[in-house]
Amino acid sequence: QVQLVESGGGLVQPGGSLRLSCAASGMIFSRYTMGWYRQAPGKQRELVASITTSHSTNYAESVKGRFTISRDNVKNRVYLQMNSVKPEDTAVYYCNAYGVGFSTWGQGTQVTVSS
């Protein structure tokens, strides 16, 4: 079955870096737009970044210039490089695969930015 598994979360100091990874299985990965979303306590889930099948990217204003999304269609993985992180980046980060009539989510990985 289709499965998305995130990894790479953890505790990082403000100004530090972290790289999230999402491994996909059970799907033709290259056919889907991939996205990273996040949800902080008491807030709605929001889009952080997305990358299409043609590698076009889109970012939330709050992360532009700091985060970079990329994909590897051979390894069936999507990545989120997080630089210059801030305490407000603290959230559970979710991987999403999206296509026509199809959407699936990973279980999430916690990112905590704190000194």
C-alpha positions as CSV (number, residue, x, y, z in Angstrom):
1,Q,0.0,0.0,0.0
2,V,1.0,3.6,-0.3
3,Q,3.2,4.8,2.5
4,L,5.1,8.0,3.3
5,V,7.6,7.9,6.1
6,E,9.2,11.1,7.4
7,S,12.5,11.2,9.3
8,G,15.1,13.8,10.4
9,G,13.1,15.7,13.0
10,G,14.5,16.6,16.4
11,L,15.7,19.4,18.6
12,V,17.7,22.2,17.0
13,Q,19.0,25.5,18.3
14,P,17.8,28.8,16.8
15,G,19.9,29.6,13.7
16,G,20.7,26.0,13.2
17,S,19.9,23.6,10.4
18,L,17.9,20.4,10.0
19,R,17.2,18.2,7.0
20,L,13.9,16.3,6.8
21,S,13.4,13.3,4.6
22,C,10.3,11.5,3.3
23,A,10.5,8.1,1.8
24,A,7.6,7.0,-0.4
25,S,6.6,3.5,-1.3
26,G,3.7,1.8,-3.1
27,M,3.2,4.6,-5.6
28,I,4.8,5.9,-8.8
29,F,6.6,8.7,-7.0
30,S,7.5,10.7,-10.1
31,R,3.9,11.3,-11.0
32,Y,2.9,13.2,-7.9
33,T,3.4,16.7,-6.5
34,M,5.1,16.4,-3.1
35,G,4.7,18.8,-0.2
36,W,5.8,19.5,3.3
37,Y,3.2,20.8,5.7
38,R,3.5,21.7,9.4
39,Q,1.1,22.0,12.3
40,A,2.0,23.8,15.5
41,P,0.0,23.2,18.8
42,G,-3.3,25.0,18.6
43,K,-2.8,26.0,14.9
44,Q,-4.1,24.8,11.6
45,R,-1.9,22.7,9.3
46,E,-0.2,24.9,6.8
47,L,1.8,24.4,3.6
48,V,5.5,24.9,4.0
49,A,6.8,24.0,0.6
50,S,5.8,21.9,-2.5
51,I,7.5,20.6,-5.5
52,T,5.8,19.5,-8.7
53,T,6.6,16.6,-11.1
54,S,8.5,19.1,-13.2
55,H,10.4,20.3,-10.1
56,S,8.7,23.7,-9.8
57,T,8.7,24.8,-6.2
58,N,6.5,26.9,-4.0
59,Y,7.2,28.2,-0.5
60,A,5.3,29.8,2.3
61,E,6.4,33.4,2.8
62,S,7.6,32.6,6.3
63,V,10.2,30.2,5.1
64,K,11.4,31.7,1.8
65,G,15.1,32.0,1.6
66,R,15.6,29.7,4.6
67,F,14.1,26.3,3.5
68,T,14.7,24.4,0.3
69,I,12.5,21.5,-0.9
70,S,14.0,18.9,-3.3
71,R,13.1,15.5,-4.7
72,D,14.9,12.4,-5.9
73,N,12.7,10.4,-8.2
74,V,15.2,7.5,-8.3
75,K,15.3,7.1,-4.5
76,N,11.6,8.0,-4.2
77,R,12.3,10.7,-1.6
78,V,11.5,14.3,-1.0
79,Y,13.6,16.5,1.3
80,L,13.3,19.7,3.2
81,Q,16.5,21.5,4.0
82,M,15.8,23.9,6.9
83,N,18.4,26.6,7.6
84,S,18.4,29.5,9.9
85,V,15.6,28.0,11.9
86,K,13.5,30.0,14.3
87,P,11.4,29.1,17.4
88,E,8.3,29.7,15.3
89,D,9.3,26.8,13.1
90,T,8.5,24.4,15.9
91,A,5.8,22.0,14.7
92,V,5.1,18.5,13.5
93,Y,6.1,18.4,9.9
94,Y,4.1,16.2,7.5
95,C,4.9,14.9,4.1
96,N,2.1,14.8,1.5
97,A,1.8,13.3,-2.0
98,Y,-0.9,14.9,-4.2
99,G,-2.3,14.0,-7.6
100,V,-5.6,14.0,-9.4
101,G,-8.1,12.3,-7.1
102,F,-5.3,11.3,-4.8
103,S,-3.7,12.6,-1.6
104,T,-1.9,10.8,1.2
105,W,0.0,11.8,4.3
106,G,2.9,10.6,6.4
107,Q,2.7,10.2,10.2
108,G,4.7,13.4,10.8
109,T,8.0,14.2,12.5
110,Q,8.5,16.7,15.3
111,V,10.8,19.6,14.9
112,T,11.6,21.7,18.0
113,V,13.6,24.9,17.8
114,S,14.8,25.9,21.2
115,S,18.0,26.9,23.0
